[in-house]
Amino acid sequence: MDRDAYTAAHITVLSFEESVRKRTGMYFGVAPDNPDLPASILWCVIEDALHPAGGGHCTVDVEITADLCFTVTDDQPPSLDDLGEPKPGFYDSLLDRRRWALAAAAALSSRTVVEVRVGGRGWRQELTGTAPARPEPFTASGEADGSRVAFKLDPALLATGAVIATSPDHLRARDDGCAACPGPPRSEALTIRDRRGAQPPAPERSHG
């Protein structure tokens, strides 16, 4: 292209959501048509939960509930405003602006549910794609500060038939320690449960 002919009209500015969907390799290390993308999304969210932006180490609990659904719970302290409430994050939602992996995963999800807890107070919010509903406050007495985020990945944005194919043991095998993180070994801080094979309880028989 002729340098003199290059103008601002040739520049395309993408939103964060558009950037994630077009360039998944930049965020998750694999292309959109790679069937390993769901597992890579899950691992990036786990890494984000384990490593707070300000340093340190967190306790993380992961549940894989369906082939494209998972929930990550951690005790990272949320970003708060002067009133002690969560600051608006990505997409003006409860997704903390320090935690890009959560926002990137939401960009590839049809539904995301975010819970933030601090000091016995909680806020819950559902995102349809990246469009957030109004946060709903709830009482979180007795619950540790932190967040819980449930993702339902959108099959329309993934390779045909792509699922979270990796097992919890395979995910743990990637968790080979981090010299920059003080505190307990990571294997003690990370719990992963795959609920996909769990059978629902049998209904109780009536004795009437």
N, C-alpha and C positions, 0 to 999 in steps of 0.2 A: 504493500500500500504506500502511495506517495505520502511522505511525512507531512507535506504542506496541506494535503487533503484530509488529514486525520483531525477530527473535531470531537467535541463532547457528544455529538450524535452517535459516534461509534462506540461509546461506553455504555455498557449495560450494568445497572446497579441492581443487585439481587438482594432481596430481604434475607434474613437469617434462614427462614423456613425454606425459601426457594433454593438457597445455597446448599442446604443439607440435602434436599431431595435430588438436586442435579449432581452433586459432588460428594456422594457418600464416602468415597475413598479418603477425602480430606478429614473426615470426622471419625469414621469407623474402620478405615483401612481396607475396605473392599468395595467393589462396584455395585450399583443397584441391582444388576442381574446375577450377582453371585449368591448362590443359595446359602452361603455361610453368613450373610448379612445379619439375620436375626440373632445368631449367637454372638457376633461381634458387637452388636448394639448392647446386648445384655452385659457383656464383659466390660465395655466402656462405662456403663452405668455403675457397675460394681466398683471399678477402679476409682470413679469419681466419688463414690460413697466412702471408700476406704481412705482417700487422701483429701482432707480439707484444704481449701485454698490457702489458709494461713499456716499450714503445717500441722503436724501431730498425727494422730491415728484414731480411727473410729471403729465402733462395733457395727457390723452390718449383718442383716438377716435377709435372705433372698428366697422367694418362693416362685417356682415355675408352675403356673396353674393350668396352662394350656399350651398348644404348640406355638402360639404367637402372643401369649400373655404371661407377664411376670410382675412381681411386686418386690420392691427393694425398700427396706426399713433401715434407718441409720440414726445415730445420735449426734450428727453434726449440728452445732448451734446455728440457728437461722439468722439472717440479717434482719435487724429490727429498726424501726423508726423511733422518733423521740417519745412516742406514746406506747412503746413496747409491742407494737404490732408488726407483722411481716412487711418489709418493703416490697413495692411492686417489682416483679422480676421480668423474665422473658415473656413477651406477648402480653405484658401488664398482668401477669398471673402470679401465683404463689411460687413459681419455679425460680429459685434464687439466681440472680445474675452472676454469681460466682461459679455456678454449676452448669456449664454449657452442655455437658453430656445429657443431662435430664431434658433440657430444651431441645436438643437435637433428636433424642429418642421420641419426644412428643411430636416433632415435625413429621415423623414416620409412623405415627400412631393414629388410629381412628378415634380412640378415646383414652384419656389420661385422667386419673384421679389423684389429686395431691392433698396430703394432710401435713400440716405444720403444727408442732406442739411446743409450747414454751411456758414455764411457770404455771402449769395447771390449766392454761388456756389453749384452745386449739382452733384451727381454721381448716375447712375442707372445701375443695373446689374441683369441679369437673371441667375438662377441656374436650371439646369436640374438634378433632384435628388440633389446631392451635388456637381456637377461639374459646376463651375462658368464660365460664359462668361466674356469677357473683359469689365470692367466698362466703361460706356459711360457718359462723362460729359454733363451737361446741366445748363442753367441759372436758378437760383432759387430766383431771386430778388423778394422781397415782401413776401417770404415764411419764416416761422419761422425755426430756426435751429432744427434739429432732424432727425427722420427716419420714413420711411413708408415701411412696409414689407407685401407683399401679398403671402399667402400660398394656394396651391392646394394640399391637402392631397392625398396620393396615396392609392386608394382602395385596391391594391394588398398587402399592408402592414398592413391592418386593418381587423377586423372581417367582414364577409360577411354581407352587408347591413348596416354597421355602418355609422352613420351620426352625424352631430352636432345637437343633438336632444333637447338640452336645450334651453330655451327661454332667451331673454335679461333680463327679470324680474328675472328669476331664477339665472342668473349670477350675477346680482346686489345684490341679496339677500346674496350671499357669501361674498360680499364686506362689512365686518362688522367693518371696521376701523383699524387703525394701530397706536399704541401709539408711535412707533419709527419714524413716518414720520411727521415732522412739516409741517405747511402750511394749506391750505384749507381742509375741509373734503373730503374724497375720493369720496363721492357721487357727489361732484361738479367737480371732476377732471376726472371722467370716463363717457364716452358716448358710448352706445352700440346700434347699429341699425341692425335689422334683415331685409334684403332686399329680402328675398326669396319669399315673397308673393306679392312683388311689380309688378304691371302690366306695360308693356311698353306703352309709349304714343301712341295714335291712330294716324295713318298717316294722314297728312293733305289732304283734298280733292282738286283735281285740279279744278280750276275755268276757265280753258281754253275752 
